[in-house]
Amino acid sequence: MHDPMAQEGHYRLIRTLRVRNDNAPGVLGMLTTTLGNAGANIGNIKTVFLGQHHIEREMDVLVEDQAHLERLI
């Protein structure tokens, strides 16, 4: 079976983060850009709550190790 993460040799952990953001254009884009600039890769994104003023999502992030994850959060 092909494992793209093993081929890259980079990401070792996949963790799900629950994030709550303002319900406004561009907020998700800023969040994903920030995660990418910090060296994380993003997997699935699931909206779990959509309100008038905020949105909650579960985001799978792929990181190098626990220390990398802690730097993200």
Secondary structure as GFF3:
##gff-version 3
##sequence-region A 1 73
A	DSSP	alpha_helix	4	8	.	.	.	ID=ss1
A	DSSP	beta_strand	13	22	.	.	.	ID=ss2
A	DSSP	alpha_helix	27	37	.	.	.	ID=ss3
A	DSSP	beta_strand	41	50	.	.	.	ID=ss4
A	DSSP	beta_strand	54	63	.	.	.	ID=ss5
A	DSSP	alpha_helix	66	72	.	.	.	ID=ss6
###
